[in-house]
């Protein structure tokens, strides 16, 4: 499922809230931990979506091997 990203000029309420929450000095370690938390969250969402698509399409390991080795 392809999505088109639109250019946004306004922040949504959660973005504003996060900016207020993190409007303070942070150590490198805190910054790293926060980034890790966000990456893990989106990684989990992506994994769920991929699992859903693979199940819906009925893809097998052989299908993925064929996709990876095709000359197209």
Secondary structure, 3 states (H helix, E strand, C coil): CCCCCCCCCCCCHHHHHHHHHCCCCCCHHHHHHHHHHHHHHHHHHHHHHHHHHHHHHCCCHHHHHHHHHCCC
